[in-house]
Amino acid sequence: RVTKTLLMSLLDAEKSVSARYGAVVGLAKLGQEVVRQLVLPNVKAVMLIIEKEREPMDGDLKFEAKLADIVWSVIETDMISLDACSDTFGESFTRLLRQRFEDTAMASSS
């Protein structure tokens, strides 16, 4: 029931950025399996909502970064190829993930 409420908030274009941010954080707190089952399949839809907004706000960038961090943690754990992500998540979000991968690689090599 909680997951359904959070997922509906995440996918509702009428919700504020802060509500969507709270929803994705809440879903992430419920564990990686919830992220795998509910967040990953809906990343593309969420990104379309963000892209359709006429005037992107600073909150959108923070939301995208948080979403990328949450998705990245599952991709990293499951060792999913970033090449396989493009079809599932869309090009713009896959670019965010690639940046996250590069940042992680640079941090671990330092």
VOTORKE-361918 format. One record per atom (N, C-alpha, C, O): residue in three letters; x, y, z. Coordinates in steps of 0.1 Angstrom, whole numbers, plus 2048, in hexadecimal, padded with zeros to 3 digits. Layout:
! residues N
ALAXYZ
...
END
This chain:
! residues 110
ARG8087F4800
ARG800800800
ARG80980D800
ARG8068167F9
VAL81380D808
VAL81C818809
VAL82381A7FB
VAL8258257F6
THR82880E7F6
THR82F80F7E9
THR8268147DE
THR82B81C7D6
LYS81A8107DE
LYS8108157D4
LYS80F8247D5
LYS80E82B7CB
THR80D8297E1
THR80B8387E3
THR81883F7DF
THR8178497D8
LEU82483A7E2
LEU8308417DE
LEU8328407CF
LEU83684A7C9
LEU82F8357C9
LEU8308347BB
LEU82783D7B3
LEU82B8437A9
MET81A83E7B8
MET8118477B2
MET8168567B3
MET81485E7A9
SER81C8597BE
SER8218677C0
SER82D8697B6
SER82E8747B0
LEU83585F7B4
LEU8408607AB
LEU83C86279D
LEU84286A796
LEU83185C799
LEU82D85C78B
LEU822867788
LEU81E86877D
ASP81E86E792
ASP814878790
ASP81A88578C
ASP82188C793
ALA81788977F
ALA81D89677A
ALA8188A2781
ALA81E8AD780
GLU80D8A1788
GLU8078AC78F
GLU80E8AF79D
GLU80D8B97A3
LYS8158A57A1
LYS81C8A67AE
LYS8288AF7AD
LYS82E8B17A2
SER82C8B67B8
SER8388BE7B7
SER8448B67B7
SER8448AA7B9
VAL84F8BD7B3
VAL85C8B67B3
VAL8608B07C0
VAL8658A57C1
SER85D8B87CB
SER8608B37D8
SER8588A77DC
SER85D89E7E3
ALA84C8A67D7
ALA84489A7DA
ALA84988E7D2
ALA84A8837D8
ARG84E8907C6
ARG8548857BE
ARG8618817C5
ARG8658757C5
TYR86988B7C9
TYR8758887D0
TYR8738807DD
TYR8798767DF
GLY8698847E5
GLY86687C7F1
GLY86186E7ED
GLY8658657F5
ALA85A86D7E2
ALA8558607DE
ALA8618567DB
ALA86184B7DF
VAL86A85C7D3
VAL8758537CF
VAL87E8507DB
VAL8848457DB
VAL8808597E4
VAL8888567F0
VAL88184C7F8
VAL8878437FD
GLY87484D7FA
GLY86C844802
GLY86D8367FC
GLY86F82C803
LEU86C8357EF
LEU86D8287E8
LEU87B8227EA
LEU87C8167EC
ALA88582A7E9
ALA8928257EB
ALA8958207F9
ALA89C8167FB
LYS88F827803
LYS890822811
LYS88A815813
LYS88D80E81D
LEU88081180B
LEU87A80480C
LEU8827F8807
LEU87F7ED808
GLY88E7FC801
GLY8977F17FD
GLY8997F07EE
GLY8927F57E6
GLN8A47EA7EA
GLN8A87E87DC
GLN89E7E07D4
GLN89D7E37C8
GLU8987D77DA
GLU88E7CF7D3
GLU8827D87CE
GLU87D7D67C3
VAL87E7E17D7
VAL8737EB7D4
VAL8787F37C8
VAL8707F67BF
VAL8857F87C9
VAL88A8007BE
VAL88A7F87B1
VAL8867FD7A6
ARG88F7EB7B1
ARG88F7E37A5
ARG8817E179F
ARG87F7E2793
GLN8777DE7A8
GLN86A7DB7A3
GLN8617E77A0
GLN8597E6796
LEU8637F37A6
LEU85A7FE7A4
LEU86180A79E
LEU85B811796
VAL86D80D7A2
VAL87481979D
VAL87A81778F
VAL87781F786
LEU88280D78E
LEU88980B781
LEU88080A775
LEU88381176B
PRO875803776
PRO86C80276A
PRO865810767
PRO85F81175C
ASN865819770
ASN85E82676E
ASN86783276C
ASN86283D76C
VAL87483076C
VAL87E83B76A
VAL87A84375E
VAL87A84F75E
LYS87883C753
LYS875843746
LYS86984C747
LYS869857742
ALA85E84774D
ALA85284E74F
ALA85585B758
ALA84F865755
VAL85C859763
VAL85F86476C
VAL86786F764
VAL86587B766
MET87186B75C
MET879874755
MET87187C74B
MET873888748
LEU867875745
LEU85E87C73B
LEU856887742
LEU85389173D
ILE85188474F
ILE84A88E756
ILE85389A759
ILE84E8A5757
ILE85F89875C
ILE8698A375F
ILE86B8AB752
ILE86B8B7752
GLU86D8A4747
GLU8708AA73A
GLU8648B2735
GLU8668BC72E
LYS8588AE739
LYS84C8B5734
LYS8498C273B
LYS8428CB736
GLU84F8C4747
GLU84D8D074E
GLU8538DC746
GLU85E8DB741
ARG84B8E6746
ARG84F8F173D
ARG85C8F8742
ARG8658FB73A
GLU85D8FB74F
GLU868902754
GLU86E8F975F
GLU86A8F976B
PRO8798F175B
PRO87F8E9765
PRO8848F1771
PRO88A8FC76F
MET8838EC77D
MET8878F3789
MET8938ED78F
MET8978E278B
ASP89A8F4798
ASP8A68EE79E
ASP8A38E17A5
ASP8AB8D87A5
GLY8978E07AA
GLY8938D47B1
GLY8938C87A8
GLY8968BD7AC
ASP8908CA79B
ASP8918BF791
ASP89F8B9790
ASP8A08AD78F
LEU8A98C2790
LEU8B68BD78F
LEU8BA8B579C
LEU8C18AA79A
LYS8B68B97A7
LYS8B98B27B4
LYS8B18A47B3
LYS8B689A7B7
PHE8A58A57AE
PHE89D8997AD
PHE8A388F7A4
PHE8A48837A7
GLU8A8893798
GLU8AE88B78E
GLU8BB885794
GLU8BD879792
ALA8C288D79B
ALA8CF8887A1
ALA8CC87D7AC
ALA8D38737AD
LYS8C287F7B4
LYS8BE8757BE
LYS8B98697B8
LYS8BC85E7BC
LEU8B186A7AE
LEU8AC85E7A6
LEU8B78577A0
LEU8B784A7A1
ALA8C185E79B
ALA8CC857795
ALA8D485079F
ALA8D984479D
ASP8D68567AB
ASP8DD84F7B6
ASP8D68427BA
ASP8DD8387BC
ILE8C98437BB
ILE8C18377C0
ILE8C282C7B5
ILE8C48207B8
VAL8C08307A8
VAL8C182679E
VAL8CF82079C
VAL8D181479A
TRP8D982979E
TRP8E782579D
TRP8EA81A7A7
TRP8F18107A4
SER8E581B7B3
SER8E88127BE
SER8E38047BA
SER8E97FA7BD
VAL8D88037B3
VAL8D27F67AF
VAL8DA7F17A3
VAL8DE7E57A2
ILE8DD7FA79A
ILE8E57F578E
ILE8F37F0792
ILE8F77E678D
GLU8F97F779B
GLU9067F37A0
GLU9057E67A7
GLU90E7DD7A5
THR8FC7E47AF
THR8FA7D87B7
THR8F77CC7AD
THR8FD7C17AF
ASP8EE7CE7A4
ASP8EA7C479A
ASP8F47C278F
ASP8F37B9786
MET8FE7CB78E
MET9087CB783
MET9017CC775
MET9047C476C
ILE8F77D5774
ILE8F07D6767
ILE8F87DF75F
ILE8FE7E9763
SER8FA7DC752
SER9017E4749
SER8FA7F1746
SER8EE7F1744
LEU9027FC745
LEU8FC809742
LEU8F7809734
LEU8ED810730
ASP8FD80172B
ASP8F880071D
ASP8EA7FB71D
ASP8E27FE714
ALA8E67F2726
ALA8D97EC727
ALA8CF7F672C
ALA8C27F472B
CYS8D3801732
CYS8CA80A739
CYS8C381472F
CYS8B8819732
SER8C9817724
SER8C482171B
SER8B581E717
SER8AD828717
ASP8B2812713
ASP8A580F70F
ASP89B81071A
ASP890815719
THR89F80C726
THR89780C732
THR89481A738
THR88981D73B
PHE89F822738
PHE89E82E73F
PHE89E83B736
PHE89A84573B
GLY8A183972A
GLY8A2845721
GLY8B084B721
GLY8B884872A
GLU8B2852716
GLU8C0857714
GLU8C486171F
GLU8CF860724
SER8BC86B723
SER8C087572C
SER8C386F73A
SER8CD873740
PHE8BB86673E
PHE8BE86074B
PHE8CA85774B
PHE8D2856754
THR8CC850740
THR8D884873E
THR8E485073E
THR8EF84C744
ARG8E485C739
ARG8EF86673A
ARG8F2869748
ARG8FE86974C
LEU8E886B750
LEU8EA86E75F
LEU8F1862765
LEU8FA86476E
LEU8EC856762
LEU8F384A768
LEU901848763
LEU90A84476B
ARG90484B757
ARG91284B752
ARG91B85475A
ARG92685175D
GLN91586075C
GLN91D86A764
GLN91F865772
GLN92A867778
ARG91585F778
ARG916859785
ARG92184E785
ARG92984D78F
PHE92184677B
PHE92B83B77A
PHE939842779
PHE94283D780
GLU93B84C771
GLU94885276F
GLU94C85977C
GLU958858780
ASP94385F783
ASP946865790
ASP94B85A79A
ASP95585C7A1
THR94484F79A
THR9478447A3
THR95583E7A0
THR95D83B7A9
ALA95883C793
ALA96483778E
ALA970840792
ALA97A83C796
MET96E84D790
MET978857793
MET97B8577A2
MET9878587A7
ALA9708567AA
ALA9728577B9
ALA97984A7BE
ALA98284B7C7
SER97683F7B8
SER97D8327BC
SER98B8317B8
SER99382A7BE
SER98F8387AD
SER99D8387A8
SER9A68427AF
SER9B28427AE
SER9A084B7B7
SER9A88567BE
SER9AE8517CA
SER9B58587D1
END
